[in-house]
Structures are given as C-alpha cells and as structure tokens.
C-alpha cells in the first residue's frame, strides 16, 4: 500500500512538473513575442520622421509646362532640380543630395537644414547620363532626434552611418549660394 501511494505521489509530482514546464515555456514565448512587438514599435517610432522624407531629380524644358519631364542629360534650354519633400513636422539636418553616391563632388550638394515642406534646389551641373537613362536622386540626412538615414535611388530607407564632411564623403560640401526655394504646388 505504501509502495502504491509512493508511485501515485511520484506520478502526480511528475505531472505537475510537466504542467509547470509547459506553462513556463508558454509564458517565455509570450514574453519574447511582446519584446519583438516593442522592438518593432520602437523601430517604427524611430523611423517615423525619416519615412516622411523623399527626394527626386526633376528635369524639364524651360518655358514649357513642368509636366513635360525630360530624361537623360541636361540639354540646352532645360533645367534640372532636386526636389526635397520633408512631409514631417520637423526639420532635417546635414542633408546630402546626390545622384551618384559621391563619385563626383560636382554632383553632390550639402544643406545644413531643410525645414518642413517641399523644396526645389536648382542643380546647375550637366549630368553624365545618356539620353535613355533616368536620373535618380539619393538623400542622406539626420532627423530631429539625431538618427542618420539614407534613402536610395529606389526609395528604400535605411539607417546610415554617414558623417557630414568626414572622409566617408571625401569632398568639400558647398552649402552657400544654393538656389533653393519652397514649392507651393507641384
């Protein structure tokens, strides 16, 4: 009788141990899922302003409606502008605009601050492309929280480690005498 009671007690303890182990495993999985959700939420919050920043290169014939967009190299009588759209409610800082990943400093411009709004920056260089290619803009910037970002020519956003004026860029950033103005409509 004592042996039977001991066996039943051992089975009961084993069963309780298995139930406790399973509950602990489920609780740990729930904690891990909550941590992942918090991490996703923090990443989304961190990139909230950056998601509102975009740029593109706009080439058009001077004197014609700007809906007549050209592609290819800058011809006589055409104008090429960088359009910077800061749809957030805060300025962005240490902005670098380029279409060639800093390969040539003539095709890269730096601006210290871009306030909210849509801005047009006149680009006075001939672009080295053939008549069948499209010019794509790229932007590097620091958001209001100090996070650094890069949006590539395809519009993909990623955190960046660029440094304003450091050897990574390896060019003098010209920030004076830029022809930039706010766009009312486009």
N, C-alpha and C positions, 0 to 999 in steps of 0.2 A: 504494500500500500504506500509506504514511504517512497519507494522507487517510482511508482506511478505518479505520485504527487510531484516528485522532483523532475520527472520527464515533462509533465504538463507545465510546470513552472518554467523550465528551460525553453520550451516551445513558445510560451507566452512572452518571455523576455526577448527571444529571437524575433518574434513577430513585431513586438513593439520597437525593437531596434531597426528592423527593416522599414517600418512605417515612419519612424523618425528620420532615417536616412533619406527616404523618398521626399518627405516634406522639406528637409534641408536642401535637397537638390532643386526642388521646385522654387523655393524661396531664393536661392542663389541665382537661378535662371531669371527670375523676375527682377532681381536687383541689377543684373547685368543688362537686361533689356531697358530698364529705367535709366541706367547710366548712358547707354547708347542714345536714347531719346534726348537726354540732357545734352550730350555732346553734339548731336545734330542740331538741337535748338541753339546752342551756343555758337556753332559754326554759321548757322543761318543768321543769327543776330550780328555776328562779327562781319559778315559779308553784306549786310543789308544795304549800306550806303554804296558799296562797290558795285552791287548789282544794278544800281541806277546810273552808272557812268558808261558812256559809249563814245566812240569816235568813228568817223569815216572820212574818206577823201572825196571831195566833190569837184569835178572839173566840168566847166560849162563854157559856152561861147559868149563872149562879152557882147552885150547889146541884144541878145536873144533871150527868150524866156528861160529861166533856170530849170525848167522841166526838160530842156534839151541837154541831157547829160552826155558828155563825151567819155570815151575810154581811150587809153593809150597815152602817148607822150603829149606834153604840153605844146600845142601849136601856137603860131602867131594869132593873136586875137582871142585866145582862150585864157581862162583864169582857173587856177586850182586852189582850193581852200581845204583846210582841215575843219571839220565840223566837230565840236566837242559838246556833247549833251550831258550836262550834270542835272539829272532829274531828281536828285536828292534835295534835302533842305539845308545841307551844309556845304561849305566849300571843300575842294580837294586841293592838295598841295604838291609841290615838287613834281609837276606834271612834265612828262617827256612824251613827245609825239614823234612818230617815225613811220616810215613805210618799208624800211629795210634793215631792221634790227641793228641799228647803229653802224652799219657797214661804211657809211659815208656821212660825216658830220654835216654836210650841206643839206642832207635830207632829214635832219633831226632838229627839233626845236624844244626848248625848255621854257616853262612858265611857272613862276612861283606859286600863284594862287588862281584857281578858277572858281568863281562864285556859282551858286545855283543858277541854272538857266541853260539855254542853248547859245553857244558861242561860235563865231566864224573867225578863223585865223587865216589871213591871206598867206599863201605859200608861193614864194617868188622864184622858185628853182625849177629848171627843166627836169622832168622825171625820166630816169633812164629805163624806159619800157618800150616795147614795140606797139604798133598800132592796134594789135588784137588783144592786148593784156589789160586787165583791170588793176587799178591802184587801190591797195587796201591799207587802211590806217591801223596803227597799233598805238596803244597808250600804256604808260606806266605812271602810277600816281600813288600818293599817300592819302588815306582817308582821314576824316576828322579825329578818329581815335588813334591815329598813328600807325595803322596797318598798311603795309605796302602791297600793291596789286599790279597785275598786268592783264590787259585784255588783248588777245592776239588778233591777227587779221581775220580769223573766222568768228570772232566774237566770244571766244572762250575766256572765262575769267579764272584767274589763279592767283594765289598769294605769291609774292615776289620777294626777292632779296636785293633788288636794285638799290644803288646808292647814288644820290644826287651828287654829281661831279666827282665820283670816285673812279678808279681805273676800270671798273667794270664797264663803264660807258666810254671812257677813253676819248673824250672830246670836250672842247670848251662849249658850254651851254650858253648860247646867246639869248638873253632874255630882254634886251632893250630894243626899242624901235620896232616892236611887233605890231602889225596892223590887225588888231583883234577887236571885235565888237559883238554886242548881244544881238541875237536873232529874235525878231518879233514873231515871225512866222516863217515857215519854210515851204 
